[in-house]
Amino acid sequence: MRVGIVGLPNVGKSTVFNSLTRAGAEAQNYPFTTIDPNLGVAAVPDRRLDALAKTMKSKRVVPATVDFVDIAGLVRGASSGEGLGNQFLGHIRECDAIAHVVRCFEDENVVHVHGGVDPEGDIETIDTELLLADLATVERRLERIGRAAKGGDAALRAEADELKRLRDHLSDGSPARAYPHSETLAEAMDALITAKPTLYVANVDEESVAEGNTYSSRVEKLAAREGAEAVRISARLEAEVVDLPEEEATEYLQMLGVETTGFEEFVRSAYSLLGLVTFFTAGEKESRAWTVGQGSTVRQAAGRIHTDMERGFIAAEVGGWQDIVNAASWAKAREEAKVRLEGRDYLIKDGDTVLIRFNV
């Protein structure tokens, strides 16, 4: 999946990006440091995969990955081109989901573009620009479809009517993702930024990671009202622990009352947001994590590994990762009836470990 990191200037977007991907993007205390989007790939930490690899004595471990795009800070007027806004909005359209970083910390040494910390105001500024950009997109499509519909095509007339309702919905300040699903608008929705799943990232100071603060609570409440996901993260803390040895990083986090890094919470929420699950393949040669959509069949999952496996699929041996680890080997888990044989229509569950039988 590709996640676009957005927000106002100086809210910590590039610091979050750096800590997630170790890409070393420039992060400075002035607006528009990021003009061209920074691209980075982050390995998804998964203790289940680590346990499987240890059990199977795997020579190679391959985690799932997430692509991140660090998009320059948006400002008021971005939808009409302010602050290179049109260029930046184009980068967001190419992403599968949006991570909206919101400043939830006080620091007199880091300027705020609007003069003070105001999570709701910051979110409203970004949301307004994204809504205005989408309104312009819908208006252009409505104009084109409306002209074509004059020829009497019933499908085009139906889309034009639906586009008018969507336009009114956006004009009322509601994002496209809150509009009732419509097959008629499937193509139009693909071009809309506010149709993308959004994860709010409350960027707090180190002392507020465990319990949060007043600002992060406001972000979480706003996300709950929208039915969106929200995570709390300290970009500064993540930047400090990212290069520490695992044991030292764990001790440091425990000292702050935190069990996992913000990145792990971030990825967990992003997977939930996009409706994704992880399954594993494990053996002496390699243990690997794979990502598929919820509701994927085991045959479709086989296709993620290799197209030949999907084409020649016969059956799959499936066991829960914890059962494999507890049994100490795949063979032992099979003996204990913890591994079962499943057909092509079996739906993959998060944490499944699979062995595909196929013939081509």
C-alpha positions in Angstrom: 0.0 0.0 0.0 1.1 3.6 -0.6 0.3 6.1 2.2 0.6 9.8 1.7 1.7 11.8 4.7 0.0 15.2 4.7 -0.4 18.2 7.1 0.4 21.8 7.5 4.0 23.0 7.4 6.1 22.3 10.6 3.8 19.7 12.1 6.5 17.0 11.9 5.6 15.2 8.7 9.1 14.8 7.4 10.3 13.7 10.9 7.6 11.1 11.0 8.6 10.0 7.4 12.2 9.7 8.4 11.6 7.7 11.5 9.3 5.3 9.5 11.5 4.8 6.5 15.0 6.0 7.6 15.1 7.8 4.3 16.8 10.9 5.6 14.4 13.5 4.1 15.3 17.1 4.9 13.4 18.3 8.0 13.8 22.0 8.8 11.9 24.7 10.7 10.5 26.6 7.8 7.6 25.9 5.3 8.0 24.1 2.0 11.2 22.2 2.9 9.6 19.3 1.0 8.8 20.4 -2.5 9.2 17.2 -4.5 7.7 14.3 -2.6 10.0 12.0 -0.7 9.4 8.4 -1.3 10.4 5.6 1.1 9.7 2.0 1.8 9.3 0.8 5.4 9.5 -2.8 6.6 6.5 -3.7 8.7 7.6 -4.9 12.1 5.8 -8.2 12.9 6.8 -10.3 15.9 4.7 -13.2 14.6 7.0 -13.4 11.5 10.1 -13.2 13.8 8.8 -16.1 15.9 7.9 -18.2 12.9 11.4 -17.6 11.4 13.1 -18.6 14.6 10.9 -21.7 14.9 11.6 -22.7 11.3 15.3 -21.7 11.5 14.8 -19.7 8.4 17.9 -18.4 6.6 16.0 -15.4 5.3 13.2 -13.2 6.7 11.2 -11.0 4.4 8.7 -8.7 6.1 5.8 -6.9 4.4 6.4 -3.3 3.4 4.5 0.0 3.2 5.4 2.7 0.7 5.3 6.2 2.2 5.1 9.5 0.4 6.1 12.6 2.3 4.1 15.4 0.7 4.9 19.0 1.3 3.0 21.1 3.8 -0.4 22.3 2.5 -1.5 25.8 3.3 -4.7 27.8 2.9 -5.4 28.3 -0.8 -3.6 25.1 -1.8 -6.7 24.1 -3.9 -6.2 27.3 -6.0 -2.4 26.9 -6.3 -1.1 28.6 -3.2 2.2 27.2 -1.9 2.5 24.9 -5.0 -0.7 23.4 -3.9 -1.9 22.0 -7.2 1.4 20.0 -7.5 1.1 18.7 -4.0 -2.5 17.7 -4.3 -1.6 15.7 -7.4 0.8 13.7 -5.3 -1.9 12.8 -2.8 -4.2 11.5 -5.6 -1.6 8.8 -6.3 -1.8 7.3 -2.8 -4.1 4.6 -1.4 -4.6 6.2 2.0 -3.8 9.5 3.7 -2.0 9.9 7.0 -2.9 13.4 8.3 -0.2 14.5 10.8 -1.5 17.0 13.3 0.7 19.0 15.6 -0.1 18.2 19.3 2.9 19.6 21.0 4.1 23.0 22.3 7.6 24.2 21.3 8.5 27.9 21.0 11.4 27.0 18.8 9.2 25.5 16.1 7.0 28.1 14.5 3.4 27.3 13.7 2.1 28.8 10.5 -1.1 30.0 12.2 0.6 31.3 15.3 -0.4 28.6 17.8 -1.3 24.9 18.4 -4.9 24.3 17.3 -5.6 20.7 16.2 -9.2 21.2 15.0 -8.2 24.4 13.1 -5.3 22.7 11.5 -7.4 19.7 10.4 -10.2 22.0 9.1 -7.6 23.9 7.0 -6.4 20.8 5.3 -9.8 19.3 5.0 -11.2 22.5 3.4 -8.4 22.5 0.8 -9.0 18.8 -0.1 -12.7 19.3 -0.3 -12.3 22.4 -2.6 -10.0 20.4 -4.8 -12.5 17.6 -5.0 -15.3 20.0 -5.7 -13.4 21.4 -8.7 -12.8 17.8 -9.9 -16.5 16.9 -9.7 -17.6 20.1 -11.4 -15.3 19.4 -14.3 -16.6 15.9 -14.7 -20.2 17.0 -14.3 -19.7 19.6 -17.1 -18.3 16.9 -19.4 -20.8 14.2 -18.5 -23.7 16.7 -18.6 -22.8 17.7 -22.2 -22.5 14.0 -23.3 -25.8 13.1 -21.5 -27.7 15.5 -23.8 -27.5 12.8 -26.5 -30.0 10.8 -24.5 -27.8 8.2 -23.0 -29.6 6.9 -19.8 -26.4 5.8 -18.1 -24.8 9.2 -18.6 -27.9 11.0 -17.3 -27.9 8.8 -14.2 -24.2 9.6 -13.6 -24.9 13.4 -14.1 -27.7 13.2 -11.5 -25.5 11.3 -9.1 -22.6 13.8 -9.6 -24.9 16.6 -8.6 -25.8 14.9 -5.4 -22.1 14.3 -4.7 -21.4 17.9 -5.4 -24.0 19.0 -2.9 -22.5 16.5 -0.4 -19.0 18.0 -0.7 -20.4 21.6 -0.6 -21.9 20.8 2.8 -18.3 20.0 4.1 -18.6 16.2 4.1 -15.7 14.1 2.5 -16.4 11.9 -0.4 -15.6 8.8 1.7 -18.8 9.6 3.7 -21.0 9.5 0.5 -23.1 6.3 0.1 -21.4 3.8 -2.1 -22.5 4.0 -5.7 -21.4 1.9 -8.7 -22.4 4.8 -10.9 -19.7 6.9 -9.4 -17.0 4.3 -9.0 -14.7 5.9 -11.7 -15.3 9.4 -10.4 -14.5 8.5 -6.8 -11.1 7.1 -7.9 -10.1 10.7 -8.7 -11.2 12.2 -5.4 -8.8 12.9 -2.5 -11.4 12.9 0.2 -12.6 9.5 -0.9 -9.3 8.0 0.4 -9.2 6.4 3.8 -7.7 8.8 6.3 -5.6 8.1 9.4 -5.1 11.0 11.8 -1.6 11.0 13.4 -1.4 13.1 16.6 2.2 14.1 16.9 2.9 14.6 20.6 6.0 15.4 22.7 7.9 12.4 24.3 6.3 12.9 27.7 2.8 12.5 26.2 3.3 9.3 24.2 1.9 6.9 26.8 -1.1 8.9 28.1 -1.6 11.6 25.4 -2.4 15.2 26.1 -5.2 17.7 25.7 -4.4 18.3 22.0 -4.1 14.6 21.1 -7.4 13.9 22.9 -9.1 16.4 20.7 -7.7 14.8 17.6 -8.9 11.3 18.8 -12.4 12.7 19.5 -12.6 14.3 16.1 -11.5 11.1 14.4 -14.1 9.1 16.4 -16.9 11.5 15.2 -15.8 10.8 11.6 -15.5 7.1 12.1 -11.8 7.4 11.2 -8.7 5.9 12.8 -6.3 7.9 15.0 -2.9 7.0 16.4 -0.6 8.9 18.8 3.0 9.2 17.9 6.0 11.2 18.9 8.1 11.9 15.8 11.0 13.1 17.9 10.9 9.9 20.0 10.7 7.7 16.9 13.7 9.5 15.4 15.7 8.8 18.6 14.9 5.1 18.9 15.0 4.1 15.2 18.7 3.5 15.2 19.0 2.1 18.7 19.7 -1.7 19.2 16.4 -3.5 19.7 17.1 -4.2 23.4 18.0 -0.5 24.2 15.0 0.7 22.2 12.7 -1.6 24.2 14.1 -0.4 27.5 13.8 3.2 26.5 10.2 2.8 25.5 9.3 0.9 28.7 10.8 3.7 30.7 8.3 6.0 29.0 5.5 3.6 29.6 5.2 2.5 26.0 5.1 -1.1 24.8 5.7 -0.7 21.1 6.9 2.1 18.8 4.5 4.5 17.3 5.2 2.9 13.9 3.8 -0.4 14.9 0.6 1.3 16.0 0.6 3.3 12.8 0.9 0.2 10.6 -1.7 -1.7 12.6 -4.2 1.2 12.2 -3.3 1.6 8.5 -4.0 -2.1 7.9 -7.3 -1.9 9.6 -8.2 1.3 7.7 -7.5 -0.4 4.3 -9.0 -3.7 5.2 -5.8 -5.7 4.9 -4.6 -8.9 6.6 -1.2 -10.6 6.8 -0.5 -14.2 6.1 2.8 -16.1 6.2 4.9 -18.6 4.3 7.6 -20.2 6.4 10.4 -22.7 5.9 14.1 -23.3 6.4 14.9 -21.3 3.3 12.7 -18.3 4.0 9.9 -16.9 6.1 7.9 -14.2 4.5 4.9 -11.9 5.3 2.3 -11.2 2.6 -0.5 -8.7 2.5 -4.0 -9.3 1.0 -7.4 -7.7 1.3 -9.9 -9.0 3.9 -12.1 -11.6 2.2 -9.4 -12.9 -0.1 -9.5 -16.6 -0.9 -6.5 -18.8 -0.3 -6.3 -19.2 -4.1 -6.0 -15.5 -4.5 -3.4 -15.4 -1.7 -1.4 -18.0 -3.7 -1.4 -15.6 -6.6 0.3 -13.0 -4.4 3.2 -15.5 -4.0 3.3 -16.5 -7.7 0.8 -16.4 -10.5 1.6 -20.1 -11.3 0.4 -21.0 -7.8 -3.0 -19.4 -8.4 -3.3 -20.9 -11.9 -2.4 -24.4 -10.8 -3.9 -24.3 -7.3 -4.8 -27.7 -5.9 -5.2 -27.1 -2.1 -3.4 -25.4 0.8 -2.2 -26.6 4.1 -3.1 -23.9 6.6 -2.1 -23.4 10.3 -2.2 -20.5 12.7 1.2 -18.9 13.3 0.9 -19.4 17.1 0.1 -23.1 16.7 3.2 -23.6 14.5 5.4 -21.8 17.0 3.9 -23.8 19.9 4.5 -27.1 18.1 8.1 -26.0 17.3 7.9 -27.2 13.7 5.5 -27.5 10.8 5.7 -31.3 10.8 4.9 -31.5 14.5 1.9 -29.1 14.1 0.6 -31.3 11.3 0.9 -34.4 13.6 -1.0 -32.5 16.3 -3.8 -31.7 13.8 -3.0 -28.0 14.0 -2.6 -27.9 10.2 -5.6 -28.5 8.0 -6.2 -28.9 4.3 -8.3 -26.1 2.7 -9.8 -25.7 -0.7 -9.7 -22.8 -3.1 -12.6 -20.9 -1.5 -11.1 -20.8 2.0 -10.9 -17.2 3.2 -7.5 -16.1 4.5 -7.4 -15.0 8.1 -4.9 -12.6 9.7 -2.0 -14.7 11.0 -2.5 -17.8 8.8 0.6 -19.7 7.7 0.1 -21.5 4.4 1.8 -24.1 2.3 0.4 -24.1 -1.3 0.0 -27.3 -3.3 -0.2 -26.6 -7.0 0.6 -28.1 -10.4 1.3 -26.3 -13.7 
